[in-house]
Structure formats: C-alpha cells, structure tokens
C-alpha cells in the first residue's frame, strides 16, 4: 500500500538497506542479547556508520539529511527483527536529539547535535519520575538558579540509555507553585557507564563533554522485554548545570517535552507495527510447514481466519502510522493522529504476538522461535510514551475541542 502512496524511490532504498542490515546483523544476535540483557554496542557502531542514528537531521549537523518518513521506515524495519535495536534508534533520535534540534540555541545545536547525529555518543530524555509517570506535571526534581548556573537535584526513572548515554535532556521545576509553567528543560552530560564494552568499537564516549559532578546513572532495570535496550535511573545530587544549558525558555520545559512526545508516539507506533509485522511473518511461514492431521495447518480455516485478521489490522496500522508521519513531515497538526496511531498499533502488537504464539502452539512458548520474545517486547508499547489510557484521553480531548470549535 504505502509503496505508491507515501514512498519515493529513496524511501524504498532506505527500506531495503535497513531490511538487509536487520536480516544480516541483527537477527543472528537478537536472541542472545535478549537472554543476556546486553546492550548491542557492535551493532550500534554499524548503525552509526550507516547513518541510522541521525536520519532526519541536516547534513551540516552531522545527520543523514533524510525526511521523517525515512526515519519511521528505519524504526519499523528494525522492529520487525528486534525491538531493542529499534528503540535504541528511536529513543536516541526523537527523545535524546530532537529537543535540542527543535528548541535549542544555535550554539547548543552546533555543540551537541553532531555528536548525537553521527552516533558517536548516545542521548536520552529524562521526564518520568517515581511520582510523575502519566502525571508528568508532578515533577519533583528541582533546578535552583545560583551564581550563573542551576543546581539540579532529584531523580528520573525508566530512562532509555540512562547508563550508555552521555547527553540528556531533562526536566526540573525552576519555579515551584506554577504547575506545568514552572517546569524547565536542561541539557546535562555525564560519562557513559560500561565504557569498557563500548571501547573496542570506538563509540559511546566523547572526551570533550563535561562529566557533570553529581550526575550519574542508578541501577539498571531487569525488564520483561526490550532487554537489549539500556534502561536505568538517573540521579542528580547538587549538579551544577551552566545557565547556557537551559533548553528553550525558562518555564517552557513541560510544553516542549509534550511536543516531543507527540513525535515520539508516531515512532512507537512504527516500532509496534514492526513487532506485529515480524510476528505475523513468522506465524505465516510456520503455518505452511507445520503439519497436523496429515496436512499443513495453513489449510485449516481456523488458522486462515487468524492470519487474515492479523494482515488486515497490520494494513490498517500502516495507514494510521504513515498518515501521522506524513502530517508531521508537512508541518500540519498531527497530535490526534499520533495518539490514534500509537494506541492502535501498540495494542495491535500485543494482539498479533499472542496470536502468533497460538499459531506456533507449544513451540511458540519456547525460546526456539522469536515470537515469545516479540510478545514480551510488545507489552511495553502499551505503556511507554503515554499509556493506552493516556492516548484515549488525548484523543477524546481533541474530539471535544474540535466539537467546541
């Protein structure tokens, strides 16, 4: 469908390149990295060489100079094979880099974006806190202005690249009592943990970045899925952040991060869709060679109906996701469409992976086939970047606002 409607020849070339990379480099190591909970430094190096960590950023900032649709294709194709590789690109690009590109000063862009876009160092985004998840406005971390810098105290949880990243954009309260208008954003830097694992690949670290004292990664989360993705706590203890590291205007941090999450939702939709499509492809193939009652199980109507339903929903998800991406790329309002795509595709990933396991029968429940990993990877898509419940709230608010207008 999308070949003619959304894609140019260049988009198809990007898709083929990423498909080949995912098949040749990611598929052989995905199960082992998942089992060990190990970050894929070797493939991060390869992805940086292919330009996959800076797809939508201009070439003068070290990026690939491609468009948003190309970026969604990369996330989608990687997730068909392994969600951990996909979220590494997605979190780094949308969450770690885009706030600096979109809200940073020229000096901030020149300083940080080339390091991120080239993939030399990884970036992350610190919003979630122990008491501020869906209720992001309840941020407790504080930043107090003092002698030309801010003193940052607090913590963030469930941060993708919390350990392996070196450049982070984070929120903190600069003016208590003003609610969301009292929250500001900052660029903070630290040395990556586990650099001994990254060193052989000459990646993950840049000596020119300040290792801000008091800023460190906390414990690594032992997760159900996305196990090869690095997720940790971030801790700030009297961190002195230079005033020029304020990102955007003071008090604009919350609204700027909400805009960032709109874009992130399209990315999670693309990732969810990739998981669903990957699981579907495995189930389809398996059904043609698994024999029961003297014939391939694909001959049975019960299996055919499940495959037909999966294929139909995946096709619908593609239209929703690429439509939201097209609107964003063409600078049209896309908040409602992003929430719809994220809601539909994340829940679709869960439904599809469960059906894929069912089609595999007992084998689907073992580590021998990738569908059980895909099911574990699918669950977080209904939680991260705004839960399904939050997406429904966002969609309903758009509908009611449109009615009032």
C-alpha positions as CSV (number, residue, x, y, z in Angstrom):
1,X,0.0,0.0,0.0
2,X,2.5,2.6,1.2
3,X,4.8,2.0,-1.7
4,X,2.8,4.2,-4.0
5,X,1.1,6.5,-1.6
6,X,3.8,7.6,0.7
7,X,7.2,6.3,-0.6
8,X,9.6,7.7,-3.2
9,X,12.5,5.7,-4.7
10,X,14.7,7.0,-1.9
11,X,12.3,5.7,0.7
12,X,12.4,2.3,-0.8
13,X,16.2,2.3,-1.0
14,X,16.4,3.2,2.8
15,X,13.9,0.4,3.5
16,X,16.0,-2.2,1.5
17,X,19.2,-1.1,3.2
18,X,17.7,-1.4,6.7
19,X,16.0,-4.7,5.9
20,X,19.3,-6.2,4.8
21,X,21.1,-4.9,7.9
22,X,18.4,-6.2,10.2
23,X,18.5,-9.6,8.5
24,X,22.3,-10.0,8.3
25,X,23.4,-8.2,11.5
26,X,20.5,-8.1,14.0
27,X,18.7,-11.4,13.5
28,X,21.7,-13.6,14.3
29,X,22.4,-11.9,17.7
30,X,18.9,-10.7,18.9
31,X,18.0,-13.8,21.0
32,X,21.4,-13.9,22.7
33,X,21.4,-10.2,23.5
34,X,17.9,-10.6,24.9
35,X,18.8,-13.5,27.1
36,X,21.9,-11.7,28.5
37,X,20.2,-8.3,28.7
38,X,23.2,-6.9,26.9
39,X,23.4,-3.6,25.0
40,X,24.3,-4.1,21.3
41,X,27.4,-1.9,21.1
42,X,28.8,-3.7,18.0
43,X,25.6,-3.1,16.0
44,X,25.3,0.5,17.4
45,X,28.7,1.1,15.8
46,X,27.4,-0.4,12.5
47,X,24.2,1.7,12.7
48,X,26.2,4.8,13.2
49,X,28.3,4.0,10.1
50,X,25.1,3.6,8.1
51,X,23.8,6.9,9.3
52,X,20.9,5.4,11.1
53,X,21.4,7.4,14.3
54,X,20.9,10.8,12.6
55,X,18.4,10.0,9.8
56,X,16.2,13.2,10.0
57,X,18.9,15.7,10.9
58,X,20.5,18.1,8.4
59,X,23.9,17.1,7.0
60,X,25.5,20.3,8.4
61,X,24.7,19.0,11.9
62,X,26.2,15.6,11.1
63,X,22.9,13.9,10.2
64,X,21.8,12.0,7.1
65,X,19.6,14.8,5.8
66,X,16.6,12.5,5.1
67,X,13.0,13.1,6.0
68,X,10.6,11.9,8.8
69,X,9.1,9.1,6.7
70,X,12.6,7.6,6.1
71,X,13.1,7.7,9.9
72,X,9.8,5.9,10.5
73,X,10.8,3.2,7.9
74,X,14.1,2.6,9.8
75,X,12.3,2.2,13.2
76,X,9.6,-0.1,11.6
77,X,12.1,-2.3,9.7
78,X,14.4,-2.8,12.7
79,X,11.4,-3.7,15.0
80,X,10.3,-6.5,12.6
81,X,13.5,-8.3,13.7
82,X,14.3,-6.8,17.1
83,X,12.5,-4.1,19.2
84,X,15.6,-3.4,21.3
85,X,17.6,-2.2,18.3
86,X,14.6,-0.2,17.1
87,X,14.1,1.6,20.4
88,X,17.8,2.4,20.6
89,X,17.5,4.4,17.3
90,X,14.1,5.8,18.3
91,X,14.9,7.0,21.9
92,X,18.2,8.4,20.8
93,X,16.8,10.3,17.8
94,X,13.3,11.5,18.9
95,X,13.9,11.8,22.7
96,X,17.6,12.5,23.0
97,X,18.3,14.6,20.0
98,X,15.1,16.2,18.7
99,X,14.5,18.6,21.7
100,X,18.0,20.1,21.1
101,X,17.3,20.4,17.3
102,X,13.8,21.9,17.9
103,X,14.2,24.0,21.0
104,X,18.0,24.6,21.3
105,X,20.0,27.7,20.5
106,X,22.4,27.6,17.5
107,X,25.3,27.2,19.9
108,X,23.6,24.2,21.6
109,X,22.8,22.6,18.2
110,X,26.4,23.0,17.0
111,X,27.8,21.7,20.3
112,X,25.7,18.6,20.8
113,X,23.8,17.5,17.7
114,X,26.8,16.4,15.6
115,X,28.0,14.1,18.4
116,X,24.5,12.6,18.6
117,X,23.6,12.5,14.9
118,X,26.8,10.8,14.0
119,X,26.2,8.2,16.7
120,X,29.5,9.0,18.4
121,X,27.6,9.3,21.7
122,X,24.1,8.3,22.7
123,X,21.4,10.6,24.0
124,X,18.4,10.2,26.3
125,X,15.4,12.0,27.7
126,X,14.5,12.4,31.4
127,X,10.9,13.1,32.2
128,X,9.5,10.2,34.2
129,X,10.0,10.2,37.9
130,X,8.9,7.8,40.8
131,X,5.8,10.1,41.4
132,X,5.5,11.5,37.9
133,X,4.6,8.9,35.3
134,X,1.4,9.5,33.4
135,X,1.1,12.6,35.6
136,X,4.3,14.2,34.2
137,X,3.2,17.6,35.6
138,X,4.0,16.3,39.1
139,X,7.8,16.6,38.5
140,X,9.7,16.8,41.8
141,X,13.2,17.3,40.5
142,X,14.3,20.9,41.1
143,X,16.7,23.4,39.5
144,X,17.7,26.4,41.5
145,X,19.4,29.3,39.9
146,X,22.6,30.3,41.7
147,X,25.7,32.3,40.6
148,X,25.3,31.9,36.8
149,X,24.3,28.2,36.9
150,X,21.5,26.0,38.1
151,X,21.8,23.5,40.9
152,X,19.8,20.3,39.9
153,X,18.5,17.8,42.4
154,X,16.2,14.8,42.0
155,X,15.9,11.6,40.0
156,X,14.4,10.1,36.9
157,X,13.3,6.5,36.3
158,X,12.9,4.1,33.4
159,X,15.3,6.2,31.2
160,X,16.3,4.6,28.0
161,X,20.1,4.9,27.6
162,X,20.4,6.0,31.2
163,X,23.7,4.1,31.5
164,X,25.1,4.1,28.0
165,X,24.1,7.7,27.1
166,X,26.3,10.8,27.6
167,X,23.9,13.7,26.6
168,X,20.5,14.0,28.2
169,X,17.6,16.5,28.1
170,X,15.8,16.5,31.4
171,X,13.0,18.5,33.2
172,X,13.1,20.1,36.6
173,X,11.0,22.6,38.5
174,X,12.5,26.1,38.3
175,X,9.5,27.9,39.8
176,X,7.5,26.0,42.4
177,X,3.8,26.7,42.6
178,X,3.4,27.5,38.9
179,X,2.4,24.0,37.9
180,X,3.5,23.0,34.4
181,X,4.6,26.6,33.6
182,X,7.2,26.3,36.4
183,X,9.0,23.4,34.7
184,X,12.1,24.0,32.6
185,X,14.4,21.7,30.5
186,X,18.2,21.4,30.6
187,X,20.9,19.7,28.7
188,X,23.1,17.6,31.1
189,X,26.1,15.5,30.3
190,X,27.9,12.6,32.0
191,X,30.3,9.8,31.1
192,X,28.7,6.6,29.9
193,X,28.8,3.6,32.2
194,X,30.2,0.2,30.9
195,X,32.6,2.1,28.6
196,X,34.9,-1.0,28.6
197,X,32.3,-2.7,26.4
198,X,32.0,0.2,24.0
199,X,35.7,0.9,23.7
200,X,36.6,-1.8,21.2
201,X,34.2,-0.2,18.8
202,X,35.5,3.4,19.4
203,X,32.0,4.6,20.2
204,X,29.8,5.8,23.1
205,X,32.2,8.4,24.5
206,X,33.4,11.9,23.7
207,X,36.2,13.4,25.9
208,X,35.1,17.0,25.1
209,X,31.8,16.5,27.0
210,X,31.7,17.7,30.6
211,X,31.3,15.0,33.2
212,X,28.9,17.0,35.5
213,X,29.7,16.2,39.1
214,X,26.7,14.7,41.0
215,X,25.0,13.4,37.8
216,X,25.1,9.6,37.5
217,X,23.2,6.6,36.4
218,X,21.5,4.4,39.0
219,X,20.5,0.7,38.8
220,X,19.9,-1.0,35.5
221,X,16.3,-2.3,35.2
222,X,15.8,-6.1,34.7
223,X,12.9,-5.9,32.2
224,X,10.4,-8.3,30.7
225,X,11.1,-7.1,27.2
226,X,13.4,-4.7,25.3
227,X,16.1,-6.5,27.2
228,X,19.0,-5.4,25.0
229,X,18.0,-1.8,25.5
230,X,19.6,0.0,28.4
231,X,17.1,1.3,30.9
232,X,18.2,2.9,34.2
233,X,17.5,5.5,36.8
234,X,19.2,8.9,36.6
235,X,20.3,10.6,39.8
236,X,21.1,14.3,40.3
237,X,22.8,15.4,43.5
238,X,23.7,19.1,43.6
239,X,24.6,19.0,39.9
240,X,25.9,22.4,38.7
241,X,24.4,23.0,35.2
242,X,25.7,26.1,33.3
243,X,23.0,28.7,32.6
244,X,23.6,28.3,28.9
245,X,22.5,24.6,29.2
246,X,18.9,25.8,29.8
247,X,17.0,24.3,26.8
248,X,14.4,26.7,25.5
249,X,12.9,29.4,27.7
250,X,12.6,29.0,31.5
251,X,9.1,27.6,32.2
252,X,8.7,26.1,28.7
253,X,10.2,22.7,29.5
254,X,6.9,20.9,30.0
255,X,5.1,22.2,26.9
256,X,8.3,21.5,24.8
257,X,8.5,18.0,26.1
258,X,4.8,17.3,25.3
259,X,5.5,18.3,21.7
260,X,8.4,15.9,21.7
261,X,6.1,13.1,23.0
262,X,3.7,13.8,20.1
263,X,6.5,12.9,17.6
264,X,7.6,10.0,19.9
265,X,4.2,8.5,19.6
266,X,4.5,8.2,15.9
267,X,7.8,6.4,16.5
268,X,6.3,4.0,19.0
269,X,3.5,3.3,16.5
270,X,6.2,2.4,13.9
271,X,8.0,0.2,16.4
272,X,4.8,-1.5,17.5
273,X,3.8,-2.1,13.9
274,X,7.2,-3.6,13.2
275,X,6.8,-6.1,16.1
276,X,3.4,-7.0,14.9
277,X,4.5,-7.5,11.3
278,X,7.6,-9.5,12.3
279,X,5.5,-11.9,14.4
280,X,2.9,-12.2,11.7
281,X,5.5,-13.1,9.1
282,X,6.9,-15.8,11.4
283,X,3.4,-17.2,12.0
284,X,2.5,-17.2,8.3
285,X,5.7,-19.1,7.4
286,X,5.3,-21.6,10.3
287,X,1.7,-22.4,9.3
288,X,2.8,-23.5,5.9
289,X,5.3,-26.2,7.0
290,X,3.8,-27.3,10.4
291,X,1.8,-30.4,9.7
292,X,-1.1,-31.8,11.8
293,X,-3.8,-34.3,10.8
294,X,-1.8,-35.1,7.6
295,X,-1.6,-31.5,6.2
296,X,-0.1,-28.1,6.7
297,X,-2.0,-26.2,9.4
298,X,-2.4,-23.3,6.9
299,X,-5.1,-25.4,5.2
300,X,-7.3,-25.1,8.3
301,X,-9.9,-22.3,8.3
302,X,-9.3,-21.5,11.9
303,X,-5.6,-20.7,11.1
304,X,-6.5,-18.9,7.9
305,X,-9.0,-16.6,9.7
306,X,-6.4,-15.6,12.3
307,X,-3.8,-14.8,9.6
308,X,-6.4,-12.8,7.6
309,X,-7.3,-10.8,10.7
310,X,-3.6,-10.1,11.5
311,X,-2.9,-9.0,8.0
312,X,-5.9,-6.7,7.9
313,X,-5.1,-5.0,11.1
314,X,-1.4,-4.5,10.2
315,X,-2.5,-2.9,6.9
316,X,-4.8,-0.5,8.8
317,X,-2.0,0.3,11.3
318,X,0.4,1.2,8.4
319,X,-2.1,3.7,7.1
320,X,-2.6,5.3,10.5
321,X,1.1,5.5,11.3
322,X,2.4,6.7,7.9
323,X,-0.5,9.2,7.8
324,X,0.5,10.7,11.1
325,X,4.2,10.8,10.0
326,X,3.2,12.5,6.7
327,X,1.2,15.2,8.6
328,X,4.2,15.8,10.9
329,X,6.6,16.0,8.0
330,X,4.3,18.5,6.2
331,X,4.1,20.7,9.3
332,X,0.4,20.0,9.8
333,X,-1.3,19.4,13.2
334,X,-0.8,15.7,14.0
335,X,-1.3,15.3,17.8
336,X,-4.6,13.5,17.5
337,X,-3.4,11.2,14.6
338,X,-0.2,10.4,16.6
339,X,-2.2,9.3,19.6
340,X,-4.6,7.3,17.4
341,X,-1.7,5.6,15.6
342,X,0.2,4.9,18.9
343,X,-2.9,3.5,20.6
344,X,-4.0,1.3,17.7
345,X,-0.5,0.0,16.8
346,X,0.6,-0.8,20.3
347,X,-2.5,-2.7,21.1
348,X,-2.2,-4.4,17.7
349,X,1.4,-5.5,18.6
350,X,0.1,-7.2,21.7
351,X,-2.9,-9.0,19.9
352,X,-0.7,-10.1,17.0
353,X,2.1,-11.5,19.0
354,X,-0.3,-13.5,21.2
355,X,-2.0,-14.9,18.0
356,X,1.5,-15.7,16.5
357,X,2.4,-17.7,19.6
358,X,-1.0,-19.5,19.4
359,X,-0.3,-20.5,15.8
360,X,3.1,-21.9,16.8
361,X,1.4,-23.9,19.5
362,X,3.7,-25.3,22.2
363,X,6.8,-24.3,20.2
364,X,5.7,-20.6,20.4
365,X,6.1,-20.7,24.1
366,X,9.8,-21.7,23.9
367,X,12.9,-19.7,23.1
368,X,13.4,-21.7,20.0
369,X,11.2,-19.3,18.0
370,X,11.3,-15.4,18.2
371,X,7.6,-14.9,18.7
372,X,7.8,-15.3,22.5
373,X,10.4,-12.5,22.6
374,X,8.2,-10.4,20.4
375,X,5.3,-10.8,22.7
376,X,7.5,-9.6,25.7
377,X,8.7,-6.7,23.6
378,X,5.2,-5.7,22.6
379,X,3.9,-5.1,26.1
380,X,5.9,-2.0,26.9
381,X,4.5,-0.3,23.7
382,X,1.1,0.0,25.5
383,X,2.9,1.7,28.4
384,X,5.8,3.8,27.2
385,X,5.4,7.3,25.7
386,X,2.0,7.6,27.3
387,X,-0.1,4.6,28.3
388,X,-3.1,3.4,26.2
389,X,-5.3,5.2,28.8
390,X,-3.4,8.5,28.3
391,X,-3.7,8.1,24.5
392,X,-7.5,7.7,24.9
393,X,-7.6,10.8,27.0
394,X,-5.6,12.8,24.4
395,X,-7.8,11.6,21.5
396,X,-11.0,12.4,23.5
397,X,-9.8,15.9,24.3
398,X,-9.0,16.5,20.6
399,X,-12.5,15.3,19.7
400,X,-14.2,17.5,22.2
401,X,-12.1,20.6,21.3
402,X,-13.0,20.0,17.6
403,X,-16.7,19.8,18.5
404,X,-16.5,23.1,20.5
405,X,-14.7,24.8,17.6
